[in-house]
Amino acid sequence: MKAYRASLLYFSGPQAAAEQIVFEKDGLLVVGPDDTGRQRVQAVGDYARLAALYPGLPVEHLPGRIIAPGFVDMHIHYPQLDVIGSPADGLLPWLENYTFPHEARFCDPGYSAQVAEFFIAELLRNGVTTALTFASSHPASVNALFEQAQKSSLRLLAGKVLMDQNAPDGVRDETQQSLLDTEALIQRWHGVDRLGYAITPRFVPSCSAAQLRGAGELAARYPDVWIQSHVAENADEIAWVRQLYPKARSYLSVYQDFGLLRPRAVYAHCIHLDDADRALLRDTGTAAAVSPTSNLFLASGFFDYASADRSGFMYGLASDVGGGTSFSPFHTMLAAYYVGRQGQGKQGLSLKPQQLWWQHTAGAARALGLHGVVGNLQPGCEADFVVLNPQATPLLARKTAQAGSLEELLFALIVLGDDRLIEKTVISQAQIA
């Protein structure tokens, strides 16, 4: 067992309410192995109260630092690492001109391994300790990613992309083989160490009815795996789905018809939804991955926070690299704030920093079905956390020194923070500089 003394930031309950955020100015975080050897939080709270309960326990003192839960990224594409920052007129041209040609390279296991190593390192450098990730359509890309995540002890959920139509040579797969490959990958990787498999149809236009039906059958056969895809991101994409499924009530309902909405199913974007779609997400336990930097970059639209909260479905934040423009959770939270201000009607919506932080930690974990496992520092949670240095840059140091409340402090970190704010990322006692 080991203890860390610093300021502590965590959540006391499962909801997004600002009052459930806890900030211990002088706190103690005690971590130690459970009966399986996995490092978990044993105790958290005020230093003066807890220190007496653990006499002789080694304590690493981190004055002036803040320990917070590791960030949870609900949607990211590892084969798009080198696509980030590529100019395009919108989603579909961006896929055609940049994404698909680059993803074709992931048939090479050596290339996949090289990108996977950099990708995992970049997540950890930015304080992301759990991620739901797309691989490419090549099984080799999945194996390389899981192998690297296992070495790093990252909690990773990932899957082979399914795309047997409307896709170029090099990334298009074959229907039956794609389903056989998916099942083999589930059996090899799901539940190994901190790894989980996600059945991954890219999006409706890229998957035949037979492939979507097969994905739904796999989901029924393996009820504890995840499902991930895209929905209602772009107007042209929605029109395309309407042509393919003219009798469907909505884009989202196509996934429902194939058995792909349920707890542990996560759909990126969810921008252009109606209330019936939102009710369907809520009633099936399906979650949305909100990707603000990607949506702003590709001019896809604004996630409707007010309607989401009114409907009551689960959601959390995601970087969506490479359509998204940064691995940094601080950039993602700031973009979500912009989306709230600009995309919620004339009045706008001013998302509190406590809510933004929750969406990228405990709230995202809950949406993934991992409440009480990651995304928080409550006893029993896996010991994933970041050490933040509020003095990482001169401007940040000046601003945070003037913060008169927790809200002002967190907002300053979100607005001015980036990878330099992450002094350490700790996963299962493995410290990543």
Backbone torsions as a table, in degrees:
resi	resn	phi	psi	omega
1	MET	NA	152.7	179.6
2	LYS	-147.8	155.0	179.7
3	ALA	-128.4	152.4	178.1
4	TYR	-126.6	131.7	178.0
5	ARG	-109.8	119.7	-179.7
6	ALA	-169.3	179.9	166.3
7	SER	-69.8	143.4	-176.0
8	LEU	-122.3	138.9	176.6
9	LEU	-126.7	123.6	178.1
10	TYR	-160.8	-176.5	-176.1
11	PHE	-120.0	139.6	-176.4
12	SER	-89.4	-9.6	-178.1
13	GLY	-153.1	178.6	-172.7
14	PRO	-83.8	-10.6	-174.0
15	GLN	-91.3	172.7	-176.1
16	ALA	-90.8	3.4	-175.4
17	ALA	-59.4	134.0	-176.3
18	ALA	-58.8	-32.0	-176.7
19	GLU	-70.6	-9.9	179.5
20	GLN	-88.1	-0.7	174.6
21	ILE	-81.0	139.8	-178.5
22	VAL	-118.9	134.0	174.8
23	PHE	-129.8	112.0	176.3
24	GLU	-97.1	112.6	-177.8
25	LYS	-60.4	-42.9	176.6
26	ASP	-126.3	93.0	-172.3
27	GLY	-115.6	169.5	177.5
28	LEU	-131.5	127.8	175.5
29	LEU	-114.0	119.6	-179.1
30	VAL	-108.8	125.3	179.6
31	VAL	-124.5	152.2	179.4
32	GLY	-171.0	170.2	-175.0
33	PRO	-76.7	145.5	169.5
34	ASP	-86.8	-170.2	-175.5
35	ASP	-72.7	-6.8	174.6
36	THR	-99.9	-4.5	-178.7
37	GLY	94.5	-5.4	179.4
38	ARG	-78.0	135.4	-178.8
39	GLN	-73.5	129.5	179.6
40	ARG	-135.9	159.9	174.5
41	VAL	-69.2	127.4	178.3
42	GLN	-98.9	-34.3	-179.7
43	ALA	-159.8	150.7	178.5
44	VAL	-151.1	139.6	178.8
45	GLY	158.5	-159.8	-177.3
46	ASP	-65.5	133.3	-177.0
47	TYR	-59.9	-48.0	-176.0
48	ALA	-60.3	-35.2	-178.9
49	ARG	-75.6	-41.7	-172.9
50	LEU	-85.4	-30.3	-173.9
51	ALA	-57.7	-38.0	-178.7
52	ALA	-66.7	-21.7	-179.3
53	LEU	-81.8	-11.8	-176.9
54	TYR	-130.2	61.4	-178.8
55	PRO	-63.8	137.1	177.8
56	GLY	81.0	-2.8	-178.9
57	LEU	-75.5	129.7	178.1
58	PRO	-59.5	133.8	-178.6
59	VAL	-124.5	124.5	172.8
60	GLU	-92.0	115.1	-176.6
61	HIS	-91.5	127.5	-177.9
62	LEU	-124.6	72.8	-176.8
63	PRO	-63.2	139.8	179.1
64	GLY	77.5	2.0	-177.9
65	ARG	-106.5	159.9	176.5
66	ILE	-119.7	126.4	172.4
67	ILE	-97.1	127.9	-178.3
68	ALA	-135.8	162.1	178.4
69	PRO	-61.1	147.5	170.9
70	GLY	-59.9	147.5	-177.0
71	PHE	-78.3	151.3	179.8
72	VAL	-115.4	119.3	179.0
73	ASP	-102.8	115.4	-171.7
74	MET	-84.8	-7.2	-178.5
75	HIS	-164.8	118.0	-180.0
76	ILE	-157.1	151.3	-178.2
77	HIS	-114.7	110.5	-180.0
78	TYR	-70.7	-30.7	177.1
79	PRO	-72.2	-5.3	179.1
80	GLN	-100.4	16.7	179.8
81	LEU	-51.8	-46.3	-176.3
82	ASP	-93.2	7.0	174.8
83	VAL	-92.4	-16.2	-177.4
84	ILE	-55.3	135.2	177.8
85	GLY	78.8	19.2	178.5
86	SER	-91.1	130.5	-175.8
87	PRO	-75.6	144.6	178.0
88	ALA	-162.6	160.9	-179.1
89	ASP	-80.5	-14.7	-178.9
90	GLY	170.8	-175.1	-173.2
91	LEU	-58.0	-55.6	-172.5
92	LEU	-66.0	-44.1	173.7
93	PRO	-62.1	-35.5	179.4
94	TRP	-63.7	-42.6	176.9
95	LEU	-62.3	-46.8	-174.6
96	GLU	-67.5	-42.4	-171.5
97	ASN	-87.7	-26.0	-175.6
98	TYR	-123.1	-52.9	-168.7
99	THR	-67.5	-54.1	-176.4
100	PHE	-62.4	-44.6	177.2
101	PRO	-59.6	-38.1	-179.2
102	HIS	-72.5	-41.0	-178.7
103	GLU	-63.7	-25.1	178.7
104	ALA	-60.4	-23.4	-178.6
105	ARG	-71.2	-13.8	-173.8
106	PHE	-83.8	9.8	168.1
107	CYS	-71.2	-17.9	-178.2
108	ASP	-88.7	113.7	-179.6
109	PRO	-58.9	-37.1	-180.0
110	GLY	-65.7	-42.7	177.6
111	TYR	-65.9	-42.5	178.2
112	SER	-58.3	-42.6	-178.4
113	ALA	-65.4	-40.2	-179.4
114	GLN	-64.6	-43.8	179.5
115	VAL	-68.3	-40.8	-179.2
116	ALA	-60.1	-41.0	179.8
117	GLU	-62.2	-45.8	179.1
118	PHE	-66.3	-42.2	-177.7
119	PHE	-60.5	-48.2	-180.0
120	ILE	-63.8	-42.2	178.9
121	ALA	-61.7	-37.9	-179.2
122	GLU	-69.9	-39.1	173.9
123	LEU	-56.8	-51.8	-176.2
124	LEU	-65.7	-37.0	179.1
125	ARG	-62.8	-27.8	179.5
126	ASN	-96.9	8.9	174.1
127	GLY	83.8	13.0	178.3
128	VAL	-89.1	120.2	-176.4
129	THR	-114.0	-7.0	173.4
130	THR	-140.2	135.2	-179.5
131	ALA	-146.8	141.3	171.1
132	LEU	-103.2	117.8	-160.6
133	THR	-130.6	136.7	167.5
134	PHE	-82.1	134.5	162.8
135	ALA	-93.4	-157.9	173.3
136	SER	-100.8	-169.0	-180.0
137	SER	-80.9	1.7	-175.5
138	HIS	-101.0	125.9	178.1
139	PRO	-54.2	-32.8	179.4
140	ALA	-59.1	-33.6	-179.7
141	SER	-68.3	-35.7	179.3
142	VAL	-68.4	-47.3	-179.4
143	ASN	-60.4	-42.4	-179.9
144	ALA	-63.2	-40.5	-178.1
145	LEU	-68.6	-45.9	179.5
146	PHE	-64.8	-38.5	179.7
147	GLU	-61.7	-42.2	179.8
148	GLN	-70.6	-40.1	177.8
149	ALA	-62.9	-38.1	179.1
150	GLN	-64.0	-40.6	177.6
151	LYS	-61.8	-35.7	-174.9
152	SER	-91.7	-5.6	-177.1
153	SER	65.1	17.0	176.0
154	LEU	-67.2	140.4	170.8
155	ARG	-81.6	110.1	-173.6
156	LEU	-125.8	133.3	172.3
157	LEU	-116.0	126.4	-173.5
158	ALA	-155.4	166.0	178.2
159	GLY	-162.6	160.2	174.5
160	LYS	-72.1	130.4	178.0
161	VAL	-67.5	136.1	173.0
162	LEU	-100.9	124.5	-179.9
163	MET	-162.8	93.6	-174.8
164	ASP	-107.2	8.9	177.5
165	GLN	-152.6	164.0	177.5
166	ASN	49.7	41.7	-179.8
167	ALA	-145.9	148.5	-176.2
168	PRO	-75.8	164.2	171.9
169	ASP	-55.8	143.9	179.9
170	GLY	102.1	-26.8	176.1
171	VAL	-125.1	-19.2	179.3
172	ARG	-73.1	133.8	178.0
173	ASP	-105.7	178.5	-180.0
174	GLU	-104.5	137.6	-166.7
175	THR	-53.7	-61.2	-174.0
176	GLN	-66.1	-41.7	-179.4
177	GLN	-65.0	-36.0	-179.8
178	SER	-62.5	-35.9	179.7
179	LEU	-74.9	-37.9	175.2
180	LEU	-63.6	-42.7	178.5
181	ASP	-62.6	-41.2	-179.8
182	THR	-62.0	-45.4	-179.3
183	GLU	-65.3	-38.8	178.1
184	ALA	-63.4	-39.7	178.7
185	LEU	-68.3	-37.7	174.7
186	ILE	-58.2	-48.9	-176.7
187	GLN	-66.7	-29.5	180.0
188	ARG	-79.5	-39.5	-166.2
189	TRP	-115.3	-27.6	-171.5
190	HIS	-66.2	125.8	178.8
191	GLY	83.9	1.9	176.8
192	VAL	-80.7	123.1	-177.8
193	ASP	49.6	-119.5	-177.4
194	ARG	-107.5	29.0	-174.4
195	LEU	-107.1	146.5	176.8
196	GLY	-140.7	147.6	-178.3
197	TYR	-96.1	146.0	176.7
198	ALA	-126.7	118.2	172.8
199	ILE	-65.0	129.5	-162.3
200	THR	-133.1	72.9	166.3
201	PRO	-67.3	130.7	-173.2
202	ARG	-60.6	-58.7	170.7
203	PHE	-167.1	166.1	-171.3
204	VAL	-52.5	-46.7	-176.9
205	PRO	-61.0	-24.6	-176.3
206	SER	-89.2	-3.8	-173.9
207	CYS	-123.7	130.0	175.0
208	SER	-69.7	163.8	176.4
209	ALA	-58.9	-37.5	179.9
210	ALA	-65.1	-39.0	179.6
211	GLN	-69.7	-42.2	177.4
212	LEU	-63.9	-39.4	178.4
213	ARG	-63.7	-42.1	177.7
214	GLY	-64.7	-37.2	177.1
215	ALA	-63.6	-41.5	177.5
216	GLY	-63.5	-37.4	178.0
217	GLU	-66.6	-39.1	175.6
218	LEU	-64.4	-39.8	178.7
219	ALA	-61.8	-38.2	177.9
220	ALA	-69.4	-34.1	-178.3
221	ARG	-75.1	-29.1	-178.6
222	TYR	-125.4	79.4	-171.2
223	PRO	-69.5	-14.1	-178.6
224	ASP	-98.8	2.2	173.9
225	VAL	-82.1	166.8	177.5
226	TRP	-91.8	164.2	172.1
227	ILE	-128.6	139.1	176.8
228	GLN	-143.6	143.3	175.2
229	SER	-164.8	-167.0	178.9
230	HIS	-119.2	150.8	175.5
231	VAL	-154.6	141.4	168.9
232	ALA	51.2	47.9	-179.4
233	GLU	-91.7	-39.2	-165.5
234	ASN	-141.3	142.3	-175.8
235	ALA	-61.9	-40.5	179.0
236	ASP	-65.4	-39.7	177.6
237	GLU	-62.4	-42.1	179.9
238	ILE	-64.6	-40.8	177.8
239	ALA	-63.6	-37.7	178.4
240	TRP	-62.9	-45.5	178.6
241	VAL	-62.2	-38.1	179.4
242	ARG	-63.1	-35.4	176.2
243	GLN	-68.3	-38.3	-178.4
244	LEU	-73.4	-35.0	-177.0
245	TYR	-131.2	70.9	-174.2
246	PRO	-65.2	-20.4	-179.2
247	LYS	-91.7	-8.0	-179.3
248	ALA	-71.4	143.5	179.5
249	ARG	-65.9	-36.6	-179.0
250	SER	-159.7	169.8	174.1
251	TYR	-55.7	-50.0	-178.6
252	LEU	-59.9	-36.9	-176.3
253	SER	-66.5	-21.9	175.6
254	VAL	-60.4	-44.5	178.0
255	TYR	-62.8	-39.7	177.8
256	GLN	-60.9	-41.3	-178.8
257	ASP	-62.4	-25.4	179.5
258	PHE	-101.6	11.9	175.5
259	GLY	75.9	32.0	-173.8
260	LEU	-113.8	16.2	171.8
261	LEU	-114.9	126.2	-177.6
262	ARG	-177.5	172.1	170.4
263	PRO	-56.1	144.1	-175.5
264	ARG	73.9	10.5	169.5
265	ALA	-99.1	132.0	-176.2
266	VAL	-129.9	126.2	-179.9
267	TYR	-117.1	123.9	-178.1
268	ALA	-75.6	142.0	170.7
269	HIS	89.5	-75.8	177.0
270	CYS	52.9	44.8	-176.5
271	ILE	-85.1	-53.8	-171.4
272	HIS	-96.9	70.3	-179.5
273	LEU	-112.1	157.5	169.0
274	ASP	-108.9	179.3	-175.6
275	ASP	-65.0	-31.3	177.7
276	ALA	-65.7	-39.0	176.0
277	ASP	-63.8	-43.7	-179.0
278	ARG	-63.5	-39.5	176.8
279	ALA	-64.8	-35.6	178.7
280	LEU	-66.1	-41.6	174.8
281	LEU	-59.0	-49.1	-178.8
282	ARG	-60.8	-48.0	-172.4
283	ASP	-71.5	-25.1	178.7
284	THR	-94.9	-5.0	-177.9
285	GLY	74.5	18.3	179.5
286	THR	-84.2	145.2	-175.0
287	ALA	-113.8	158.0	176.0
288	ALA	-108.0	138.6	172.8
289	ALA	-102.1	109.3	-176.9
290	VAL	-83.3	124.0	-171.3
291	SER	-122.7	74.2	-168.6
292	PRO	-68.4	-37.6	-178.9
293	THR	-68.5	-37.3	176.4
294	SER	-65.5	-45.1	-177.9
295	ASN	-64.8	-36.2	176.0
296	LEU	-71.2	-42.0	-176.9
297	PHE	-64.6	-42.4	-177.7
298	LEU	-94.9	5.3	178.7
299	ALA	53.9	43.9	-177.0
300	SER	-82.2	-28.6	-178.1
301	GLY	136.2	-171.7	-174.9
302	PHE	-119.4	130.8	173.2
303	PHE	-65.1	135.4	-176.1
304	ASP	-92.2	91.9	-178.2
305	TYR	-64.1	-42.5	-176.0
306	ALA	-62.0	-45.4	179.5
307	SER	-68.6	-35.8	177.8
308	ALA	-62.0	-45.9	-179.6
309	ASP	-67.7	-37.0	178.1
310	ARG	-65.4	-37.6	-179.0
311	SER	-77.0	-32.9	174.6
312	GLY	90.2	18.4	175.7
313	PHE	-86.8	162.9	-175.6
314	MET	-86.1	145.9	176.1
315	TYR	-155.3	164.0	175.4
316	GLY	-159.0	175.8	-172.6
317	LEU	-91.1	153.8	-178.2
318	ALA	-148.3	148.4	179.0
319	SER	-81.6	-33.7	-176.2
320	ASP	52.6	34.0	168.5
321	VAL	-57.1	136.9	3.2
322	GLY	-92.7	-4.5	168.3
323	GLY	-64.2	-38.2	171.5
324	GLY	-68.5	154.9	-168.6
325	THR	-104.7	4.4	-178.2
326	SER	-162.2	144.6	170.2
327	PHE	-76.7	-16.1	-170.1
328	SER	-73.1	123.3	174.3
329	PRO	-60.1	-27.2	179.8
330	PHE	-69.8	-39.9	175.5
331	HIS	-64.9	-39.2	179.3
332	THR	-65.9	-44.0	179.2
333	MET	-64.3	-39.4	178.7
334	LEU	-65.7	-41.3	177.5
335	ALA	-63.4	-36.9	176.5
336	ALA	-63.3	-37.0	175.7
337	TYR	-62.7	-44.1	176.8
338	TYR	-58.6	-44.0	-179.5
339	VAL	-60.1	-43.0	177.6
340	GLY	-61.7	-41.6	-177.6
341	ARG	-70.3	-37.1	-171.8
342	GLN	-98.1	-24.1	-168.8
343	GLY	-107.3	11.3	-174.5
344	GLN	-117.8	43.1	177.9
345	GLY	86.0	-171.3	-174.4
346	LYS	-65.0	-36.0	-176.0
347	GLN	-78.7	-27.3	-175.1
348	GLY	73.2	170.3	-179.8
349	LEU	-131.9	120.3	-178.6
350	SER	-95.1	95.4	-179.9
351	LEU	-69.6	129.7	179.1
352	LYS	-71.0	147.0	179.1
353	PRO	-59.5	-31.7	176.6
354	GLN	-62.0	-39.1	178.8
355	GLN	-68.8	-42.3	178.7
356	LEU	-61.4	-43.2	-179.8
357	TRP	-63.9	-41.8	178.4
358	TRP	-61.1	-40.8	-179.4
359	GLN	-62.6	-23.5	-177.2
360	HIS	-104.4	4.3	179.4
361	THR	-133.9	-97.9	-174.3
362	ALA	-64.1	-36.7	179.4
363	GLY	-67.4	-42.4	176.5
364	ALA	-64.2	-39.5	177.6
365	ALA	-61.8	-42.3	178.1
366	ARG	-62.7	-42.2	179.8
367	ALA	-63.5	-29.1	177.8
368	LEU	-84.8	-1.1	-175.2
369	GLY	78.0	22.6	-177.5
370	LEU	-119.2	27.5	176.1
371	HIS	-60.8	134.1	-179.1
372	GLY	81.4	-0.5	179.4
373	VAL	-109.1	-50.0	179.1
374	VAL	-136.2	173.2	174.0
375	GLY	83.3	5.0	-179.0
376	ASN	-153.1	173.3	178.0
377	LEU	-118.0	23.3	176.3
378	GLN	-70.6	149.6	175.8
379	PRO	-52.2	134.5	-177.5
380	GLY	100.8	-22.7	177.7
381	CYS	-69.7	147.9	174.2
382	GLU	-62.3	143.4	-170.3
383	ALA	-80.9	66.2	174.1
384	ASP	-106.3	122.3	179.1
385	PHE	-155.4	165.2	177.0
386	VAL	-119.1	149.3	172.7
387	VAL	-106.5	116.9	-177.1
388	LEU	-100.5	139.3	176.1
389	ASN	-111.1	101.4	-178.7
390	PRO	-65.7	-6.9	177.5
391	GLN	-107.8	24.7	-173.2
392	ALA	-63.0	-30.0	176.2
393	THR	-131.2	156.6	-179.3
394	PRO	-57.9	-43.2	-179.3
395	LEU	-66.7	-41.4	178.2
396	LEU	-62.7	-43.3	179.1
397	ALA	-61.4	-42.4	-179.5
398	ARG	-65.0	-43.6	-176.8
399	LYS	-70.4	-46.6	-176.9
400	THR	-67.4	-28.8	177.6
401	ALA	-64.9	-23.2	-178.9
402	GLN	-95.5	-2.2	-176.9
403	ALA	-62.9	126.8	-178.6
404	GLY	-99.2	-0.5	-179.2
405	SER	-156.4	167.0	176.6
406	LEU	-62.2	-39.3	179.8
407	GLU	-60.9	-42.9	178.5
408	GLU	-66.2	-38.9	179.1
409	LEU	-63.2	-49.9	-177.8
410	LEU	-64.2	-38.8	-178.9
411	PHE	-66.5	-38.4	176.7
412	ALA	-62.5	-40.9	178.8
413	LEU	-63.5	-42.0	-179.3
414	ILE	-66.7	-45.5	-174.7
415	VAL	-72.6	-38.7	-173.2
416	LEU	-104.9	-5.8	-173.5
417	GLY	-85.0	157.1	172.0
418	ASP	-157.9	-158.5	-176.6
419	ASP	-60.6	-23.7	179.8
420	ARG	-67.9	-22.1	179.2
421	LEU	-71.2	-24.1	-179.4
422	ILE	-84.2	101.4	179.4
423	GLU	-78.5	-38.7	178.1
424	LYS	-146.6	147.4	167.0
425	THR	-118.7	126.6	-176.5
426	VAL	-117.9	123.9	176.5
427	ILE	-128.2	118.8	176.8
428	SER	46.7	43.1	178.1
429	GLN	71.7	8.4	174.2
430	ALA	-94.9	113.9	-176.3
431	GLN	-90.3	127.5	177.8
432	ILE	-110.4	120.0	-177.3
433	ALA	-65.9	NA	NA
